[in-house]
Amino acid sequence: MDYVREKLMITTERLVLRLFQTPDAAAVATLCNNNNIYKNTLYLPYPYSLNDALSWMGHHYDNFMADKNYEFAVTDKETGELFGAIALSNNKSFNHGEIAYWIGEPYWGNGYATEAARAILQFAFEEKKLHKVFARYFLSNLASGKVMEKIGMKKEGILKEHVIKDSKYEDLVYCGIINEMINN
């Protein structure tokens, strides 16, 4: 991972994680207006419109600069094509953050979520000096659990029927990892 502070950008072997820009809204709307993305995410609306994308992107820069939340577009390093999004929250009171992500269905199975998650975890620990990073996923979304496992997160527990999604209670699996690299 290479983080360029001035550009608010992270590069990996195949990806560039960068701030969203207004022209990304159309691609975000297209990728997110997908029932398979919707059913595996906690807060994404469905159907998903261009206005939803613009509204979501509206506070990214300010949140980034305020050290609250870092929302990155996951893009192809060569072509700039948008694959999805990855975010890291920053809870300064507890010195921890949560990773959340989605990858557009046409790009599933290529390891982009894992590559982006590994980079954001490194960003969390090396740049932001967080003590812990956690993530959560629906028990029904095993692919997301695999991503967390691949980046070294351990399952910490399952909150039974913790949220309602489409009038159905869903179990939430919590995973976490402690930053062993710094003295906390």
C-alpha positions as CSV (number, residue, x, y, z in Angstrom):
1,M,0.0,0.0,0.0
2,D,1.2,3.5,-0.8
3,Y,-0.7,6.4,0.7
4,V,-0.3,9.8,-0.9
5,R,-1.4,12.3,1.8
6,E,-1.6,15.3,-0.5
7,K,-3.9,13.4,-2.9
8,L,-5.9,11.5,-0.2
9,M,-5.2,8.4,-2.3
10,I,-4.0,4.8,-1.6
11,T,-2.6,2.7,-4.3
12,T,-2.2,-1.1,-4.3
13,E,-1.0,-3.6,-6.9
14,R,-4.2,-3.3,-9.0
15,L,-6.2,-0.6,-7.3
16,V,-6.4,3.1,-6.6
17,L,-8.5,4.1,-3.6
18,R,-9.4,7.7,-3.9
19,L,-12.0,10.2,-2.8
20,F,-15.3,10.1,-4.8
21,Q,-15.8,12.8,-7.3
22,T,-19.1,14.1,-8.7
23,P,-18.7,12.3,-12.1
24,D,-18.6,9.0,-10.1
25,A,-22.2,9.4,-9.1
26,A,-23.6,7.8,-12.3
27,A,-21.5,4.7,-11.9
28,V,-22.3,4.5,-8.2
29,A,-26.0,4.7,-8.9
30,T,-25.7,2.0,-11.6
31,L,-23.7,-0.4,-9.4
32,C,-25.8,0.2,-6.2
33,N,-29.2,-0.1,-7.9
34,N,-28.8,-3.8,-7.6
35,N,-30.8,-6.1,-5.3
36,N,-27.8,-8.3,-4.6
37,I,-25.8,-5.4,-3.3
38,Y,-28.8,-4.0,-1.4
39,K,-29.6,-7.3,0.4
40,N,-26.0,-7.6,1.7
41,T,-25.6,-4.0,3.0
42,L,-27.1,-2.5,6.1
43,Y,-28.0,1.1,5.0
44,L,-28.0,1.2,1.2
45,P,-31.5,2.1,-0.2
46,Y,-33.1,0.2,-3.0
47,P,-33.9,1.3,-5.6
48,Y,-30.8,3.5,-5.7
49,S,-30.9,6.7,-7.7
50,L,-28.4,9.3,-8.9
51,N,-29.6,11.6,-6.2
52,D,-28.9,8.9,-3.6
53,A,-25.3,8.7,-4.9
54,L,-24.8,12.5,-4.9
55,S,-26.3,12.9,-1.4
56,W,-24.1,10.1,-0.1
57,M,-21.0,11.6,-1.6
58,G,-21.8,15.1,-0.4
59,H,-20.1,14.9,2.9
60,H,-17.1,12.6,2.1
61,Y,-14.5,15.4,1.8
62,D,-15.5,17.2,5.0
63,N,-15.7,13.9,7.0
64,F,-12.2,13.0,5.6
65,M,-10.7,16.3,6.6
66,A,-12.4,16.2,10.0
67,D,-10.8,12.7,10.6
68,K,-14.3,11.2,11.1
69,N,-14.8,8.9,8.2
70,Y,-12.7,8.0,5.2
71,E,-14.7,7.0,2.1
72,F,-12.7,5.8,-0.8
73,A,-13.8,4.9,-4.3
74,V,-12.3,1.5,-5.3
75,T,-11.0,2.0,-8.8
76,D,-8.9,0.1,-11.4
77,K,-5.3,1.3,-11.3
78,E,-4.9,1.2,-15.1
79,T,-8.3,2.4,-16.4
80,G,-9.8,4.3,-13.5
81,E,-13.0,2.2,-13.7
82,L,-15.1,2.3,-10.5
83,F,-15.5,-1.1,-8.9
84,G,-17.0,-0.1,-5.5
85,A,-16.4,1.7,-2.3
86,I,-14.6,1.1,1.0
87,A,-14.8,3.2,4.1
88,L,-13.1,3.4,7.5
89,S,-14.7,5.2,10.4
90,N,-12.6,6.8,13.1
91,N,-14.0,6.8,16.6
92,K,-11.4,8.9,18.4
93,S,-13.0,8.3,21.8
94,F,-12.2,4.6,21.6
95,N,-9.4,4.7,19.1
96,H,-11.0,2.2,16.8
97,G,-12.6,2.2,13.4
98,E,-15.0,0.2,11.4
99,I,-14.4,-1.0,7.8
100,A,-17.4,-1.2,5.5
101,Y,-17.4,-1.9,1.8
102,W,-19.3,-2.9,-1.3
103,I,-18.1,-4.0,-4.7
104,G,-20.4,-3.9,-7.8
105,E,-21.7,-7.3,-8.8
106,P,-20.0,-7.3,-12.2
107,Y,-16.6,-7.2,-10.3
108,W,-17.3,-9.9,-7.7
109,G,-14.8,-12.8,-7.5
110,N,-11.7,-10.8,-8.5
111,G,-10.3,-10.2,-5.0
112,Y,-10.9,-6.4,-5.2
113,A,-12.7,-6.3,-1.8
114,T,-9.8,-8.2,-0.1
115,E,-7.2,-6.0,-1.8
116,A,-9.0,-2.8,-0.8
117,A,-9.7,-4.0,2.7
118,R,-6.1,-5.0,3.3
119,A,-5.0,-1.5,2.2
120,I,-7.6,0.3,4.3
121,L,-6.5,-1.8,7.3
122,Q,-2.9,-0.8,6.8
123,F,-4.0,2.8,6.4
124,A,-5.9,2.5,9.7
125,F,-3.0,1.1,11.6
126,E,0.0,2.9,10.0
127,E,-1.5,6.3,9.1
128,K,-4.3,6.7,11.7
129,K,-2.6,4.7,14.5
130,L,-5.9,3.1,15.5
131,H,-5.8,0.4,18.2
132,K,-8.5,-1.8,16.7
133,V,-10.4,-2.2,13.5
134,F,-13.7,-4.1,13.3
135,A,-16.3,-4.9,10.7
136,R,-19.6,-6.6,10.6
137,Y,-21.6,-8.6,8.1
138,F,-24.9,-10.5,7.7
139,L,-24.4,-14.1,8.6
140,S,-26.0,-14.9,5.2
141,N,-23.2,-13.0,3.4
142,L,-20.3,-15.5,3.7
143,A,-18.3,-13.8,0.9
144,S,-17.9,-10.7,3.1
145,G,-16.9,-12.9,6.0
146,K,-14.2,-14.5,3.9
147,V,-12.7,-11.0,3.0
148,M,-12.4,-10.2,6.7
149,E,-10.8,-13.5,7.4
150,K,-8.3,-13.0,4.6
151,I,-7.1,-9.7,6.1
152,G,-6.5,-11.3,9.5
153,M,-9.7,-10.4,11.3
154,K,-11.1,-12.8,13.8
155,K,-14.8,-13.5,14.5
156,E,-15.7,-12.0,17.8
157,G,-19.3,-12.8,18.0
158,I,-22.7,-13.0,16.4
159,L,-25.5,-10.7,17.4
160,K,-28.6,-12.8,16.9
161,E,-31.5,-11.2,15.0
162,H,-29.9,-7.9,15.6
163,V,-31.2,-5.9,12.6
164,I,-34.3,-6.0,10.4
165,K,-33.8,-6.2,6.6
166,D,-36.8,-6.4,4.4
167,S,-39.1,-7.3,7.4
168,K,-36.8,-10.2,8.4
169,Y,-34.4,-10.3,11.3
170,E,-30.8,-10.8,10.4
171,D,-27.8,-12.0,12.5
172,L,-24.8,-9.7,12.4
173,V,-21.3,-11.2,12.7
174,Y,-18.7,-9.0,14.3
175,C,-15.0,-9.4,13.4
176,G,-12.0,-7.5,14.6
177,I,-8.3,-7.1,14.7
178,I,-6.0,-5.3,17.1
179,N,-3.0,-3.2,16.0
180,E,-0.1,-5.2,17.4
181,M,2.5,-2.9,15.7
182,I,2.3,0.1,18.0
183,N,2.3,0.6,21.7
184,N,-1.2,1.7,22.7
